[in-house]
Amino acid sequence: MSNVSSGSLSVSMDFVDSTTAPSITRSKSLSMAYSNTYTSGTVALVSGVANSGGTTMADGGTLNYKDAAGNAVSIPSNFKWVALKVDGANPVQAVDQDIQACTLRSAGGFVATSLWGGGQSGINVYTPDGGTAAYTIIFYAE
Amino acid sequence: MPTIAGNVAFALSFTDTTATPGVSSVNTISMSESLSNAPAKVAVLSGTVGTSSVSLAASSYKDSDGNAISVTGIDRVFLVASGTNAVSISPVVKSDPANVYLTSKSNEISMSSSTDSACSTISLKTDAGTNDYVVVLYGT
C-alpha cells in the first residue's frame, strides 16, 4: 500500500468574454479555482490502453504500479477522488461499478476529475465511441 | 462580435515514501493539464439544491451577464459546491453512454468532458440537506 507523505491538488479555470466596438472593448471574466494539500493517505495509479469492450478493475485489484517500497499497490476501497487523463483523440470513460454515480470522460490531453462516492466495487474503463486510447488514472484515498 | 478566451489548469502531485533503517525510498506521482481553449460559448448556472432532483434545461443557461444563452454542444462541464453536502450532477438522458456524472462538495471542482445531446438537460441533487452550487458549461 502506498503511503502518502505529501500531496497537492489544484484545479482552476477562467474565461474572458470580450466585445470590441470602435473605440471601446468590454470584457467579462469568469473564474474558478481550488487547491488542497495532503499529508497522509493512499495514492494509486493505473495506466493502460482502453478498448470498446472495457476493462474492470475491482476493489483490491493489483495495479500495474509499485509503491516506494517496491510492493504492488491495490485500488483502495474508499478512494475519495479519481483523476483520468487520456492523451489520444478517442474518448475514454471511467464508470464506477457499484452505484454508477460517477462517470469521468476524457480525451485529447484533458484531465477529468471528481469526488467519488463511497462503496464502489471497482471501475470499468472503456472507449464509448470505439477504437483504443491510452489512459492514466490516479486514485486517492484519505 | 464577442470573443471568448479560456484556460483550464489541473495539477496534482503526491510523494509516496517508505523508510527502513538506512534506506529511504521515494516515489512521486504527478499529473497535469494546462490547455488554452477557445470555446464558442460559456454558460453559468447557480443556485441551491436539496435532495430532490432539479432539472436545468438548456433554455435556462445564462452567460456571465445573466442573459439567456443557447449552448447545444457541450464540450466540458465544471461543478463546484460550497458546503459539506455532496452535490451530484447528471444528465437527464441516462441511457446515453456518453453521460457524465460528477460530484462536488467543500469547494472542490469536478470537471469532465461531455458530448452534445446527452447533457442538453442536466439534473442536480444533494446526498443530504441542501447546498449551493455553480455549474459552468462550455461548448458551441
Interface residues (C-beta under 8 A of the other chain):
Chain A: S2 N3 V4 S5 S6 G7 S8 L9 S10 V11 S12 M13 D14 F15 V16 D17 S18 T19 T20 K28 S29 L30 M32 A33 Y34 N36 Y38 V43 L45 D67 A68 A69 G70 W81 A83 K85 P91 Q93 Q100 A101 C102 T103 L104 R105 S106 A107 G109 F110 V111 A112 T113 S114 L115 W116 G117 P128 D129 T136 I138 Y140
Chain B: M1 P2 T3 I4 A5 G6 N7 V8 A9 F10 A11 L12 S13 F14 T15 D16 T17 T18 T20 S25 V26 N27 I29 M31 S32 E33 L35 P39 V42 V44 D63 S64 D65 R76 F78 V80 A86 S88 P97 A98 N99 V100 Y101 L102 T103 S104 K105 N107 E108 I109 S110 M111 S112 S113 S114 V134 V136 Y138
